[in-house]
């Protein structure tokens, strides 16, 4: 290779010196030009925009000050005037005080600004610096003062004659200490009507302009200082840059020979062969791209890791490997690091050719060529898939039971703590259930541990399926399973899940070709009633489970024994209710309704009764809420409507046209098929729709008032009437109430029981008058005593149609006794 000519020492010194001068001149121009341009723009903005705005704002502030000062004086004059009118001070005393006080007031710079007053006779009533003009008639005054006063008074009178009674005016007036000199002045004048005074004050415009002039001088001085400072900084930077430029030029010349030797070494055949062997046989995947990111070459390890051969990927970009597990910010930070530092290293998720995402350790280096520009990027991949699988497997083993694969004690404890925190935020209950297999120790001893392990595995699967909540079931060891229910339902809904889980374990287990039967016991706790920490809930659930085992097993127990008995009773009642619907244990009783005005029976209300198979009677307030919760209320409601219609037809055949009222639940009236079902029932039974009343509660109506109103209107067209039951116990909208097609309001018995209270009587009286205003009949429910009858009689306006329903006349009667009651005389309680 030919040797490059060497540069003489004298030429090197000259080149370095020339480079320093060029750097100095370039740096000075580059630093001073922007500063000079910025200062020119800044001065143009200041003198062309800011100072005019400042001057305008300053004058507006002065005028506003004058206005506010005048308003203060007007308030003061008004206060004096009121004191004269009130007789607190003698007549005329207020004006004398006002003149004395206002004459002494000063403000502004050097106290040169003051107040003046014009009297009702077009005369200057008070002027602190020109007492010689006080009382002078401007129309007769001679000389310059007379001309100024006439001109001034005319402008003042024009200003105060405006609708606002005052305003700003500009004029010429004497200086305070130079009476022969006139200067422009701006003032605010206002009329005080009670005394017919015009009060004014103002400031000299020259004073405001002096303030603006001072600001202009400050800006000019600041600009000159800025130019001087910028020049000094620019000079310093230019000298420093020249010095550094010389050093850089000297270093560049000295580095030439070093680069030539480095290039010769890099191009040697032996070194290149070594690098090629390392590249091809490296265990890490290597990818080389150009400066634009186009893939130029990949090694065998890269193809083995990604599944892409060289012919499939060369010419493409690394974007084809993206796994969509990283957002745009991730790749933006990668590019920024390469641009700034020349390298990036980190863990990244890419995607193989078969679509599988995999983790790898990626190191990227930027390679710069002879011109110091990036010409290549080199990426080195290390596949971390096996490392991640091992780590995930270890993490799973730490948090899961080795036999069943269910979460273990540690993972369940963490999930329970998190669930408690969320339940506390949302004010919801959650439940922890401890389940133990009954006499499982004997199973291991007699059948062996392999069978026991198979039973535990199958039990875990069944519990998970019955819980229907992913990750809800955990195994703590032995035969103990723990379940976490977090959906925030009711106690009853939770216990139905417990019943389902225990029932799933009662089915035969098949292990090793043999069939086995086992049972289980459960202890149930609720947050926050039975504990507010994971430890409390788990401990109390364990105690409850042990109690269930002691009492025979194959059942569940709650932590609180009293609640346990109540819930057990409710669960039995729920089970019996489902059976009772099919067994025909429900029937209707009818309570007569008596007209308070006509003193005769005018109808009856159908009331649901349940007589269990053992002959015991279950009160409606026990089974109706359960029926609503489990969804059986619709079936009971349909049964009540059907039975009442058939009974009405039977009574009509006996010559008794008795209007019958049937209670309708919120679920029934919300159904889109309710109108159809009612009309079909009436048609099928042959009942007279004009003898059918449907009673709906306030709460049922308010769930969907628009839909309820539509349903009532459609059935009303068929002759069916509606009553609003339990009126006063809900939250009725009077705006909706006045539009409802109802014929009757039924006042709840809770008001009747408290009629001794003045407040209750007031509320009942209001409801009676409200019904009268809406032309509705009123029925009082639960009337039991003559005293209640007398109070109600005193509250009802004469001639208003009202009715009584209660034990004072009759308890609910079976259907066969209703005709007999209608034929008998009423008790003498009126």
C-alpha positions in Angstrom: 0.0 0.0 0.0 1.5 3.4 -1.0 2.4 5.6 1.9 0.4 8.9 2.2 2.5 12.1 2.1 3.3 13.7 5.4 2.3 17.3 6.2 5.2 19.7 7.0 5.3 21.1 10.5 5.0 24.8 9.2 1.9 24.0 7.2 0.4 22.2 10.2 0.8 25.3 12.4 -0.7 27.5 9.7 -3.7 25.1 9.2 -4.3 25.0 13.0 -4.1 28.9 13.2 -6.5 29.3 10.2 -8.9 26.8 11.8 -8.9 28.8 15.0 -9.7 32.0 13.2 -12.5 30.5 11.2 -14.1 29.0 14.4 -13.8 32.4 16.2 -15.6 34.3 13.4 -18.3 31.6 12.9 -19.0 31.4 16.7 -19.2 35.2 17.1 -21.6 35.5 14.3 -23.7 32.5 15.4 -24.0 33.8 19.0 -24.4 37.5 18.3 -26.8 37.4 15.3 -29.7 35.6 17.2 -29.2 37.8 20.3 -29.3 41.0 18.2 -32.3 39.9 16.2 -34.1 38.9 19.5 -33.3 42.3 21.0 -34.7 44.1 17.9 -37.9 42.1 18.1 -38.1 42.6 21.8 -37.7 46.4 21.5 -40.3 46.5 18.7 -42.8 44.6 20.9 -42.1 46.7 23.9 -42.3 50.2 22.2 -44.8 49.2 19.6 -47.2 47.1 21.8 -46.5 46.8 25.5 -45.8 50.5 26.2 -49.0 51.8 24.5 -50.9 49.1 26.3 -49.3 50.1 29.6 -50.0 53.8 29.0 -53.7 52.9 28.1 -53.9 50.7 31.2 -52.3 53.3 33.4 -54.8 56.0 32.3 -57.7 53.5 32.8 -56.4 52.8 36.3 -56.2 56.5 37.1 -59.8 57.1 35.8 -61.1 54.0 37.7 -59.3 55.4 40.9 -61.2 58.7 40.5 -64.5 56.9 40.0 -64.0 54.7 43.1 -63.0 57.8 45.2 -66.1 59.6 44.1 -68.3 56.6 44.9 -66.8 56.5 48.4 -67.6 60.2 48.9 -71.2 59.7 47.6 -71.6 56.9 50.2 -70.4 59.4 52.8 -72.8 62.1 51.7 -75.6 59.6 51.6 -74.8 58.6 55.2 -74.9 62.2 56.4 -78.1 62.8 54.5 -79.7 59.8 56.2 -78.6 61.1 59.6 -80.3 64.5 58.9 -83.5 62.7 57.8 -83.4 60.6 60.9 -82.9 63.6 63.1 -79.6 62.5 64.5 -77.9 65.8 63.4 -79.5 69.2 62.8 -80.5 70.3 59.3 -77.5 71.7 57.4 -75.0 70.1 59.7 -74.4 67.3 57.3 -73.5 69.6 54.4 -71.2 71.6 56.6 -69.4 68.4 57.8 -69.2 67.2 54.2 -67.6 70.4 52.9 -65.1 70.5 55.7 -64.1 66.8 55.3 -63.9 66.7 51.5 -61.9 70.0 51.4 -59.2 68.4 53.5 -58.9 65.1 51.5 -55.8 64.7 49.2 -54.4 61.8 47.2 -51.9 61.0 44.5 -48.2 61.9 44.1 -47.2 64.8 46.5 -50.9 65.0 47.5 -51.6 67.3 44.5 -54.9 65.6 43.7 -58.1 66.8 45.5 -61.9 66.9 45.4 -64.3 69.8 44.4 -68.0 70.4 44.6 -70.5 72.3 42.5 -73.6 73.7 44.1 -77.2 73.7 42.9 -76.9 77.4 41.6 -74.2 76.6 39.0 -71.5 77.9 41.3 -68.3 76.4 42.6 -69.3 75.4 46.2 -65.9 74.2 47.3 -62.4 74.1 45.8 -59.4 73.6 48.1 -56.9 75.5 45.9 -59.2 78.2 44.4 -61.3 79.5 47.3 -61.4 82.8 45.4 -63.7 81.1 42.8 -66.1 79.7 45.4 -69.6 81.2 44.9 -68.6 83.0 41.7 -71.3 82.8 38.9 -69.4 81.6 35.9 -71.9 83.3 33.6 -71.0 86.7 34.9 -67.3 86.1 35.7 -64.9 88.0 33.5 -61.4 87.1 32.3 -59.8 83.7 31.7 -61.3 82.2 34.9 -64.8 83.0 33.8 -64.2 81.4 30.4 -62.7 78.3 31.9 -65.5 78.0 34.5 -68.2 78.4 31.9 -66.6 75.8 29.6 -66.0 73.5 32.5 -69.5 73.8 34.0 -71.1 73.1 30.7 -69.2 69.9 30.2 -69.8 68.8 33.9 -73.6 69.4 33.5 -73.6 67.4 30.2 -71.7 64.5 31.9 -74.0 64.2 34.9 -77.1 64.4 32.8 -76.3 60.9 31.4 -78.4 57.9 32.6 -75.6 56.9 34.9 -75.6 60.3 36.7 -71.9 60.9 36.1 -68.9 59.8 34.2 -65.3 60.6 33.0 -64.4 63.9 31.3 -61.2 65.5 30.1 -60.5 69.3 30.3 -57.9 72.0 30.9 -57.2 73.3 34.5 -54.6 75.2 36.5 -51.6 73.4 38.1 -51.8 73.5 41.9 -48.8 75.8 42.4 -48.8 77.5 39.0 -52.2 79.1 38.6 -51.1 80.8 35.3 -50.4 77.4 33.7 -53.1 75.2 32.2 -52.6 71.5 31.8 -54.8 68.6 30.6 -56.7 66.8 33.3 -59.1 63.8 33.5 -61.8 63.6 36.1 -64.8 61.7 37.3 -67.9 63.7 38.3 -71.2 62.4 39.8 -74.4 64.0 40.9 -75.6 63.6 44.5 -79.3 64.2 44.0 -80.5 64.7 47.6 -78.5 68.0 47.9 -78.1 68.6 44.1 -74.4 68.6 44.5 -71.9 67.6 41.8 -68.8 66.0 43.3 -65.7 65.6 41.2 -62.0 64.7 41.4 -59.3 64.0 38.8 -55.6 63.6 38.0 -53.3 65.5 35.7 -52.6 63.6 32.5 -49.0 64.9 32.5 -48.3 62.9 35.7 -49.4 59.6 34.0 -47.2 60.4 31.0 -44.2 61.0 33.3 -44.6 57.5 34.7 -44.7 56.1 31.2 -41.6 58.1 30.2 -39.8 56.6 33.2 -40.6 53.1 32.0 -39.3 53.9 28.5 -36.0 55.0 30.0 -35.8 51.8 32.0 -36.4 49.7 29.0 -33.8 51.6 26.9 -31.2 51.1 29.7 -32.0 47.4 30.0 -31.7 47.0 26.3 -28.2 48.6 26.2 -27.1 46.5 29.1 -28.4 43.4 27.3 -26.5 44.2 24.1 -23.3 44.8 26.1 -23.7 41.6 28.1 -24.5 39.6 24.9 -21.4 41.0 23.2 -19.2 40.1 26.2 -20.6 36.5 26.4 -20.3 36.1 22.6 -16.7 37.3 22.7 -15.9 34.9 25.5 -17.5 32.0 23.7 -15.8 32.8 20.4 -12.4 33.0 22.0 -13.0 29.7 23.8 -14.3 28.1 20.6 -11.2 29.3 18.7 -9.0 27.7 21.3 -10.9 24.4 21.2 -11.0 24.5 17.4 -7.2 24.7 17.3 -6.9 21.7 19.7 -9.4 19.7 17.6 -7.6 20.5 14.3 -4.3 19.5 15.9 -5.9 16.3 17.2 -7.4 15.4 13.9 -4.1 15.8 12.1 -2.3 13.7 14.7 -5.0 11.0 14.6 -4.6 10.4 10.8 -1.7 8.1 11.1 -3.5 6.2 13.9 -6.6 5.6 11.8 -4.6 4.3 8.9 -2.9 1.8 11.1 -6.3 0.7 12.6 -7.8 0.3 9.1 -4.9 -1.8 8.0 -5.3 -4.0 11.0 -9.1 -4.4 10.5 -8.6 -5.4 6.9 -6.1 -8.1 7.6 -7.3 -11.5 6.4 -6.5 -13.4 9.5 -8.6 -11.0 11.7 -11.5 -11.0 9.3 -11.5 -14.8 9.2 -11.6 -15.0 12.9 -14.5 -12.6 13.2 -16.4 -14.5 10.5 -16.0 -17.8 12.4 -17.2 -16.2 15.7 -20.2 -14.7 13.9 -21.3 -17.9 12.2 -20.8 -20.2 15.2 -21.9 -18.0 18.1 -24.7 -19.5 20.3 -26.4 -16.1 20.4 -28.4 -14.9 17.4 -26.8 -12.0 15.6 -28.6 -9.6 13.2 -26.9 -6.8 11.2 -28.9 -3.9 9.7 -28.0 -0.8 7.7 -28.5 2.7 9.1 -32.2 2.6 7.9 -32.9 -0.6 9.7 -32.9 -3.0 6.7 -31.6 -6.4 7.6 -28.4 -7.2 5.8 -27.3 -10.5 7.4 -28.3 -13.0 10.2 -26.3 -16.0 11.6 -27.4 -19.6 12.0 -28.3 -19.1 15.7 -30.7 -16.3 14.8 -32.5 -18.6 12.4 -32.7 -21.3 15.0 -34.2 -19.0 17.6 -36.7 -17.2 15.3 -37.5 -19.8 12.7 -36.7 -17.4 9.9 -34.1 -18.4 7.3 -31.8 -15.7 5.8 -33.7 -15.7 2.5 -37.0 -14.9 4.4 -35.7 -12.0 6.5 -32.9 -10.2 4.6 -34.1 -7.0 3.2 -36.9 -6.8 5.8 -37.0 -4.7 9.0 -36.9 -6.1 12.6 -40.6 -4.9 12.9 -41.6 -8.3 11.5 -40.5 -9.8 14.8 -42.7 -7.5 17.0 -44.9 -9.4 19.5 -47.2 -6.6 20.4 -46.3 -7.0 24.1 -44.5 -3.6 24.1 -46.1 -0.2 23.5 -44.8 2.6 21.3 -42.9 4.2 24.3 -40.7 1.1 24.6 -39.4 1.3 21.1 -39.1 5.1 21.2 -36.9 4.8 24.3 -34.8 2.2 22.4 -34.3 4.5 19.4 -33.4 7.5 21.7 -30.8 5.4 23.5 -29.2 4.3 20.3 -29.1 7.9 18.9 -27.7 9.3 22.2 -25.4 6.6 23.5 -24.8 4.4 20.5 -26.1 1.2 22.2 -29.1 -0.3 24.0 -29.5 -3.4 26.2 -32.5 -5.0 27.7 -35.2 -7.7 27.7 -37.6 -7.8 24.8 -40.5 -10.0 23.7 -40.4 -11.0 20.0 -42.4 -13.4 18.0 -41.2 -16.5 16.2 -42.2 -17.5 12.7 -44.8 -19.9 14.1 -46.5 -17.1 16.0 -45.1 -18.0 19.4 -44.0 -15.0 21.5 -40.6 -15.5 23.3 -38.4 -13.4 25.6 -34.8 -12.6 24.9 -31.9 -10.5 26.0 -31.1 -8.1 23.2 -27.9 -5.9 22.9 -27.8 -3.5 20.1 -24.7 -1.5 19.1 -24.3 1.3 16.5 -21.3 1.0 14.2 -19.9 4.2 12.8 -17.8 4.3 9.6 -14.8 6.5 8.6 -17.0 9.6 8.4 -18.3 9.1 12.0 -21.8 8.4 10.7 -23.7 5.3 11.8 -23.6 2.8 9.0 -24.6 -0.4 10.7 -26.6 -1.7 13.7 -25.6 -5.0 15.3 -28.1 -6.9 17.4 -27.2 -9.9 19.6 -30.0 -12.1 20.9 -30.0 -14.5 23.8 -33.1 -16.7 24.0 -34.6 -16.6 27.6 -37.5 -18.9 27.0 -36.2 -21.8 29.1 -35.2 -19.4 31.9 -38.7 -17.9 31.9 -40.3 -21.3 31.9 -38.2 -22.4 34.8 -39.0 -19.2 36.7 -42.8 -19.5 36.0 -42.8 -23.2 37.1 -41.0 -22.3 40.3 -43.4 -19.5 41.0 -46.4 -21.8 40.3 -45.0 -24.4 42.7 -44.5 -21.8 45.4 -48.1 -20.7 45.2 -50.0 -23.9 44.3 -50.7 -27.2 45.9 -48.6 -30.0 44.3 -51.4 -32.6 44.4 -54.5 -30.7 43.1 -52.9 -27.8 41.4 -55.1 -25.4 43.4 -53.8 -22.2 45.0 -52.2 -22.9 48.4 -52.4 -21.2 51.7 -49.9 -18.4 50.7 -51.6 -17.4 47.4 -55.1 -17.7 49.0 -54.1 -15.4 51.8 -52.9 -12.7 49.4 -56.1 -13.0 47.3 -58.2 -12.8 50.4 -56.4 -9.7 51.7 -56.9 -8.0 48.3 -60.6 -9.0 48.2 -61.2 -7.6 51.7 -59.6 -4.3 50.6 -61.9 -4.1 47.5 -65.0 -5.1 49.5 -64.2 -2.4 52.1 -64.0 0.2 49.3 -67.3 -0.9 47.7 -69.1 -1.8 51.0 -69.9 -5.3 49.9 -69.8 -8.6 51.7 -67.6 -11.5 50.9 -67.6 -15.1 52.2 -64.9 -17.5 53.2 -65.9 -21.2 53.4 -63.7 -23.9 55.0 -64.6 -27.3 53.7 -63.3 -30.6 55.2 -64.0 -34.1 54.0 -65.7 -36.1 56.7 -63.7 -39.0 58.2 -61.1 -38.8 55.5 -58.4 -40.2 57.8 -60.1 -43.5 57.8 -60.2 -43.4 54.0 -56.4 -43.1 53.9 -55.9 -45.9 56.4 -58.3 -48.4 54.9 -58.0 -47.7 51.1 -54.4 -46.3 51.0 -52.9 -43.0 50.1 -53.1 -43.4 46.3 -56.9 -43.7 46.6 -57.0 -40.8 49.1 -54.9 -38.6 46.7 -57.3 -39.4 43.8 -60.3 -38.5 45.9 -58.7 -35.1 46.9 -57.9 -34.3 43.2 -61.4 -35.1 42.1 -62.9 -33.1 45.1 -60.8 -30.1 44.1 -62.2 -30.2 40.5 -65.8 -30.6 41.7 -65.5 -27.7 44.2 -64.0 -25.4 41.5 -66.8 -26.2 39.1 -69.5 -25.7 41.8 -68.0 -22.4 43.0 -68.2 -21.1 39.4 -65.6 -18.4 40.2 -62.1 -18.8 38.8 -59.4 -19.3 41.4 -61.9 -19.3 44.2 -61.0 -22.7 45.6 -57.7 -23.4 47.4 -56.2 -26.4 49.3 -54.6 -25.8 52.7 -53.4 -29.3 53.2 -54.8 -32.7 54.2 -58.5 -32.8 53.4 -59.1 -29.1 54.0 -60.3 -26.8 51.1 -61.0 -23.1 51.4 -63.3 -21.1 49.1 -63.5 -17.4 48.6 -66.7 -15.9 47.2 -66.4 -12.2 46.2 -69.3 -11.3 44.0 -71.1 -9.3 46.8 -74.4 -11.2 46.8 -76.7 -11.9 49.7 -76.2 -14.4 52.5 -78.8 -16.7 50.9 -77.2 -16.6 47.5 -73.8 -17.5 49.1 -75.3 -20.4 51.1 -76.9 -21.8 47.9 -73.4 -22.0 46.5 -72.3 -23.8 49.6 -75.2 -26.3 49.3 -74.2 -26.8 45.6 -70.6 -27.6 46.5 -71.5 -30.0 49.3 -74.0 -31.7 47.0 -71.3 -32.2 44.3 -69.2 -34.1 46.8 -72.0 -36.5 47.7 -72.0 -38.0 44.2 -69.9 -41.2 43.9 -66.2 -40.9 43.2 -64.5 -43.2 40.7 -60.8 -43.9 41.5 -58.9 -46.8 40.0 -62.0 -48.4 38.6 -63.7 -48.4 42.0 -66.6 -46.2 43.2 -66.4 -44.4 46.6 -68.8 -42.2 48.5 -67.7 -39.4 50.9 -69.4 -36.4 52.5 -68.0 -33.0 53.6 -68.7 -30.4 56.3 -68.3 -26.6 55.8 -67.8 -23.6 58.0 -69.0 -20.2 56.6 -67.9 -16.7 57.6 -68.8 -13.4 56.1 -66.8 -10.1 55.9 -67.2 -7.8 57.8 -69.7 -9.5 60.2 -67.4 -12.4 61.3 -64.1 -10.7 60.9 -62.2 -7.9 59.2 -58.9 -9.6 58.6 -57.9 -12.7 56.7 -56.7 -14.4 59.9 -60.0 -13.8 61.7 -62.2 -15.0 58.8 -60.1 -18.2 58.3 -60.0 -19.0 62.0 -63.7 -18.5 62.5 -64.5 -20.5 59.3 -62.4 -23.3 60.8 -64.2 -23.2 64.1 -67.6 -23.3 62.2 -66.4 -26.3 60.2 -65.4 -28.2 63.3 -68.8 -27.5 64.8 -70.5 -28.9 61.7 -68.3 -32.1 62.0 -69.2 -32.4 65.7 -72.9 -32.2 64.9 -72.8 -35.1 62.5 -71.1 -33.7 59.3 -72.5 -33.6 55.8 -73.7 -30.0 56.5 -72.6 -26.4 56.9 -72.6 -24.1 59.8 -72.3 -20.3 60.2 -69.9 -18.7 62.7 -72.7 -17.0 64.6 -75.0 -19.6 66.1 -78.1 -17.3 66.3 -77.8 -16.3 62.7 -77.0 -19.9 61.9 -80.4 -21.0 63.2 -82.2 -18.2 61.4 -80.4 -18.9 58.1 -81.0 -22.7 58.5 -84.7 -22.0 59.0 -84.7 -19.7 56.0 -83.0 -22.2 53.8 -85.4 -24.9 54.8 -88.3 -22.5 54.1 -86.8 -21.8 50.7 -86.6 -25.5 49.9 -90.2 -26.1 51.2 -91.5 -23.1 49.2 -90.2 -24.5 45.9 -92.0 -27.8 46.7 -95.1 -26.1 48.1 -95.8 -24.4 44.8 -96.1 -27.8 43.0 -97.8 -29.4 46.0 -100.7 -26.9 46.0 -100.1 -25.8 49.6 -101.0 -22.2 48.8 -104.5 -20.8 48.9 -106.4 -17.5 49.2 -108.2 -15.9 52.1 -110.4 -12.8 51.6 -110.6 -9.8 53.9 -113.8 -7.8 53.5 -113.7 -4.0 52.8 -116.5 -1.9 54.4 -117.6 1.6 53.2 -117.3 4.1 56.0 -119.8 6.4 54.3 -122.5 3.8 53.3 -121.8 1.4 56.2 -121.9 -1.7 54.0 -119.5 -4.3 52.5 -118.1 -3.1 49.1 -115.5 -5.7 48.3 -112.7 -8.0 49.5 -109.0 -8.3 49.2 -107.4 -11.7 48.2 -104.6 -12.6 50.6 -102.1 -15.4 50.0 -101.8 -18.1 52.7 -99.5 -21.1 53.0 -100.4 -24.2 55.0 -97.4 -26.6 55.0 -97.8 -30.3 54.7 -97.5 -30.7 58.5 -100.4 -28.4 59.0 -98.4 -25.4 60.2 -99.1 -21.9 58.7 -96.2 -19.8 57.4 -96.9 -16.0 57.7 -96.8 -14.0 54.4 -94.1 -11.7 55.8 -91.8 -14.8 55.9 -92.5 -16.4 52.6 -93.2 -13.4 50.3 -89.6 -12.0 50.6 -88.2 -15.4 49.9 -90.4 -15.9 46.9 -89.3 -12.6 45.5 -85.6 -13.5 46.1 -85.7 -16.9 44.4 -87.9 -15.8 41.6 -91.1 -17.7 42.6 -93.2 -14.5 43.1 -94.3 -14.5 39.5 -95.7 -18.1 39.9 -97.5 -17.2 43.2 -98.8 -14.0 41.6 -100.2 -15.8 38.6 -101.8 -18.4 41.0 -103.4 -15.6 43.1 -104.8 -13.9 40.0 -106.2 -17.2 38.6 -107.7 -18.3 41.9 -109.3 -14.9 42.6 -110.9 -14.7 39.1 -112.3 -18.2 39.5 -113.7 -17.4 43.0 -115.2 -14.2 41.6 -117.0 -16.2 38.9 -118.3 -18.7 41.6 -119.6 -15.8 43.8 -121.3 -14.2 40.8 -123.1 -17.5 40.2 -124.4 -17.2 43.7 -125.7 -13.7 43.0 -122.8 -11.9 44.8 -121.0 -9.4 42.6 -118.1 -8.9 44.9 -115.2 -6.7 43.7 -112.0 -8.6 44.4 -108.6 -7.0 44.9 -105.4 -8.9 44.0 -101.9 -7.8 45.0 -99.4 -7.5 42.1 -95.7 -7.7 42.6 -93.1 -5.4 41.0 -91.7 -8.3 39.0 -95.2 -9.1 37.5 -96.0 -5.5 36.4 -92.5 -5.0 34.9 -93.0 -8.0 32.6 -93.7 -7.1 29.0 -96.3 -9.9 28.9 -98.2 -8.8 32.0 -101.1 -7.2 30.1 -101.5 -10.2 27.9 -101.3 -12.7 30.9 -104.0 -10.7 32.9 -106.4 -10.5 30.0 -105.9 -14.2 29.1 -106.6 -15.2 32.7 -109.8 -13.0 32.8 -110.9 -14.5 29.5 -110.1 -18.1 30.4 -111.9 -17.9 33.8 -114.9 -15.9 32.5 -114.4 -13.3 35.3 -116.0 -9.9 35.1 -113.1 -7.4 34.6 -115.2 -4.6 36.2 -115.1 -6.6 39.5 -111.3 -7.1 39.4 -109.0 -4.6 41.3 -105.2 -4.9 41.0 -103.2 -3.5 43.9 -99.7 -2.2 43.3 -97.3 -0.8 45.9 -95.6 2.6 45.7 -92.1 0.9 45.4 -93.3 -1.4 42.6 -94.7 1.6 40.7 -91.5 3.7 41.2 -89.2 1.0 39.8 -90.4 2.0 36.3 -93.2 4.5 36.6 -93.6 5.1 32.8 -94.0 1.4 32.1 -96.4 0.9 35.0 -98.5 3.8 33.9 -98.7 2.3 30.4 -99.7 -1.1 31.7 -102.4 0.4 34.0 -103.8 2.4 31.2 -104.1 -0.6 28.9 -105.8 -2.8 31.5 -108.0 0.1 32.5 -109.4 0.2 29.0 -110.6 -3.4 29.7 -112.5 -2.3 32.9 -109.9 -3.4 35.4 -109.2 -0.9 38.1 -106.0 -0.2 40.1 -105.3 0.7 43.7 -102.1 2.2 45.1 -101.3 0.0 48.1 -99.4 0.9 51.3 -99.6 4.5 50.4 -97.3 6.7 52.4 -94.6 4.1 53.0 -92.6 4.6 49.8 -91.3 7.6 47.9 -94.1 8.4 45.5 -93.6 11.1 42.9 -96.7 13.4 43.1 -96.0 14.4 39.5 -96.4 10.8 38.4 -99.3 10.1 40.9 -101.6 12.7 39.4 -101.2 11.0 36.0 -101.8 7.4 37.2 -105.1 5.7 36.2 -105.9 4.6 39.7 -109.2 4.7 41.5 -108.1 4.2 45.1 -105.4 5.0 47.7 -104.9 2.5 50.5 -103.3 4.1 53.6 -100.9 1.6 55.3 -101.7 0.2 58.7 -98.5 1.7 60.2 -100.2 5.1 60.1 -103.4 3.6 61.7 -101.5 2.1 64.6 -100.0 5.6 65.4 -103.2 7.7 65.1 -102.7 8.9 68.7 -99.8 11.0 67.5 -100.6 14.6 66.3 -97.9 14.3 63.6 -99.4 11.1 62.3 -102.9 12.4 62.2 -101.6 15.4 60.3 -100.0 13.2 57.7 -103.1 11.0 57.4 -105.3 14.1 57.0 -103.0 15.4 54.3 -103.2 12.1 52.4 -107.0 12.1 52.7 -107.3 15.6 51.3 -104.8 14.7 48.5 -107.0 11.7 47.5 -110.0 14.0 47.6 -108.4 16.5 45.3 -107.5 13.7 42.9 -111.1 12.2 43.2 -109.8 8.9 44.6 -111.4 6.6 47.1 -109.4 6.1 50.3 -109.2 2.8 52.1 -107.7 2.6 55.6 -105.9 -0.7 56.2 -105.4 -2.5 59.6 -108.2 -0.7 61.6 -108.7 -2.7 64.8 -110.4 -0.5 67.4 -113.4 1.8 67.7 -111.1 4.7 68.8 -109.3 4.4 65.5 -112.6 4.5 63.7 -113.6 7.7 65.5 -110.4 9.5 64.7 -110.6 8.5 61.1 -114.2 9.7 61.0 -113.2 13.1 62.3 -110.4 13.4 59.6 -112.6 12.5 56.6 -114.4 15.4 55.0 -118.2 15.0 54.8 -119.4 13.2 51.7 -116.0 11.8 50.7 -116.0 8.1 49.7 -113.8 6.1 52.2 -113.6 2.4 53.2 -112.3 0.4 56.2 -110.3 -2.9 56.1 -109.2 -4.5 59.3 -109.9 -6.8 62.3 -112.6 -4.4 63.6 -114.9 -6.0 61.0 -113.3 -9.2 60.1 -110.1 -11.2 59.8 -109.3 -12.7 56.4 -111.9 -15.5 55.7 -111.7 -18.7 53.7 -113.8 -18.4 50.4 -116.7 -20.5 51.7 -117.3 -18.1 54.6 -117.4 -14.9 52.6 -121.0 -15.2 51.3 -122.2 -15.8 54.9 -120.3 -12.7 56.1 -121.9 -10.6 53.3 -125.3 -11.8 54.3 -124.8 -11.0 58.0 -125.1 -7.6 59.7 -122.0 -5.5 60.4 -120.8 -5.0 64.0 -122.1 -1.8 65.6 -118.8 0.1 65.6 -119.8 3.3 63.6 
